[in-house]
């Protein structure tokens, strides 16, 4: 039977992120494990970086912690995109504006044609090539769309 390899840096950073989000939500390991249908030992091993959770486990953890799964996966806050995801989760408008401004500055200071060459190397245009620091954020999150709200003049769904 093949030996199972030891979890790597991803498991450790993912575990640290789960612990951070759990502590931020002020939930104990025992309560979170119980609510997600996990053994407390499993959650302890995930947070310690000794076990890599499945995608289904990550989704269950995110749901119980009240965040999107992408928020759990934003593990390296040294990366600009991960910092933006974390700022959006915290609804920190000032941080979002500052981070987007930095991304624009970094992109503008890059040598001309580097984006084009990178796009040619990976076979297509870059996502979000042009970002603006003048992003207007809504005052409140948009209302959730319900079937009742989408009904047309005849009461039929589109």
ABEGO torsion letter per residue (X at the ends): XBBBBBBBAAAAAAAAAAAAAAAAAGBBAAAAAAAAGBBAAAAAAAAAGABBBBAAAAAAAAAAAGBBAAAAABABAABAAAAAAAAAAAGBAAAAAAAAAAAAAAAAABBBGAAAAAAAAAGBBBBGABBBAABBBBABBBBBBBAAAABBAAGBBX
